[in-house]
Amino acid sequence: MINCNRKLPLTGLLFIIALSCASKDIYINKSDIRNVKKILIADFEKRFMKYDPYIAENFRDAIRFEFIKLGFKVESLPLIAETSESDNDIKNSTEKNVTKKTAGKFINDSKSDLIIYGVISEKDYGDAIDTDISTSIVLHLYNKYGKKIGEARYICSDTLEDAMVIKKISSNLASMIIENLD
């Protein structure tokens, strides 16, 4: 005879574990990219309600490091704040630094095979006693001709204020992208 009292806590625990797991998803049109040797990391747009000016830059640096560890040459575009006022291609683009025109321009200038632009979103919800976090990172991938070839997405309930979370997510995303380029 099965003891139902033992099954309910185990079932509840599995449900809680399933809710706390990250969701990862990627799509890359492999016919539009080949032989990636050099990667260009563009700007990471941040969409937060609270003020933390370094989360996007920290994540950008972390994913750059992960690609270097995987053996790629990696270059970073100057951040928006670092660009000159006269660079109208950057200032007028719809996705911060990246449009088809600017992606192709920067890739041709840097001789990169892949450009990555990111969006990081983190939201707290709930009340003062019970607050939950929802974090979403979306990477837009462009080939050396400026054509968008795919996206990678990572969603979790961890905060990017934790450096170990940034390390874990950037490592996962970099590995996931490289595995899907082959």
N, C-alpha and C positions, 0 to 999 in steps of 0.2 A: 504494500500500500504506500502511495506517495504522500509525503507530508507537505501539504500546501503551504504551511507556515514558513517552511524553508525556501520554497520556490519564489514567493512574493518578494522577499528582500533581494534575492539574486536577480530576479527580473527587473526590479526597480534600479538596482545598481547598474545593470547592463544598459538600461534606458538612459540613466544619467551619464554614463561613459559615452554613449552614442551621441548625446547632445553636446558634450564638451569636445568632441573630436573636430578637427579642422576639415574643411571641404576644399579640395584641390581640383582644378579643372584646367585643361589646356587644349587649344586647337592651333595647329600650324599647317598651312598649305605647303607641304614639302616640295611641290613642283616649282615653287617660287623662290626656293633658297637652296644653296649648295655650298659645301666647303667653307663653313664659317671658321675663320681664323682670328678675326678681329671684331670686337663688339664695341659699339658706342653707346654709352649710357647717357640719356637725355635727362631732363628735369623730372622730378617726382612731385606732382601736384598733391597738396594735402587738403583734405576736407574734414576739418575738426571743428567742434564747437568750443573746446577749451584751447587755451593758448599754450603751445609747446613748439617753439620755432625750429627745433632740431630733429624732430622725429623723421621727417621726410629726408633730410640730408643724411641722418644716421643710417636709414634704410638704404639709401642710394649708395653710400660708401660700403655697406655690408654686402650688398649684392655684387658690387664691383669686385670686392675681395673674393667672393665665392667663385666668380668666373675666372679670376686670376689663378686661384687654387686649382681649378679644373684645366688649366693650361692655355687659356686664351689671352691674347693681347687685348687690353681693355683701355678705352679712353673715355673721359667724361666731358660732356658739353659744359661750358660755363653756366652757372645758375643764372636765372633771369636777373636777379639783383646785380650780378657781376657783368652783365652785358652792357654795351654802350647804348646810349640813346639813339645813335644813328643807325643801328642795326634794325631796320624796319621789318625785315623778314621774320625776325624773332618776335618783336613786339606786336605784330599784327596777326600772328598765327592763331588758329582757333584752339589748338591743344597745347597751349604754352609754346614750347620750342618746336613742336612737331606738326607739320602738315606734309602733304605729299611733296610739295616744293622744297620746304626747308629740310625734310628728312633726306631727300636726295642730295641736296646741296651739302649738308654736313657730312653725309657718308662719303660723297665724292671727295670732299676736302680732306677727310681723315683716312680715306681708303679702307673704310670698315665694311664688313659684310652684313652686319646686323645692327639695327638701332633699337633701343628699348626706351620707351617713355612709360612712366608709371603714374598711377593714381592711388593714393592711400586715404582711406576713410576710416575713422574711428568714432564711435558714438556710444555714450553712456545712456542707459535708460533704466527706468525703475523709479524708486523713491529714495529718500535719504537713508532708509534702513537697509533696503535690498536693491543694490544697483548691479546691473549686468553690463557687459561690454560687448560690442559687436565691431570687429575689425575686418576690413576688406581691402585687399591689395589686388589691383588689376594692372598687368603689364601689357602694353601694346607693342607688337613686334613688327618691324619694317625691314624689308630687304635692302640691298645696296642700291636699288633703283628708286627707293622711296615708296614702294608699294607695301601696303599693310598686308602682312602674311599670316597674322594670327594674334591670339591673346592667351595670356595665362592668368588664372585667378586663384586666390587663396583667401578663404574666409574662416575666421576663428573667433573665439570669445576671449582671447588674450589681449593684453594691452601692449602697444609698441613702446611704451615708456620703459619696459623691461628689456635690457640689452640682450639677454639670453633668448627672448622671444624673437627679436629682430634677427639674431644669428640663425635660429632654427628656421624661420620662414624664408629668409634669403637663401639659405642653403637648399631648402626644399625646392624653391622656385627655380634657382639656377640649375640644379640637377634635372628637374622636370623639363626645362627648356632644352637642355643639351640632349637628353634621352630622346626627345621628340624631333630633334633635327636630323637624326640618323635615318 
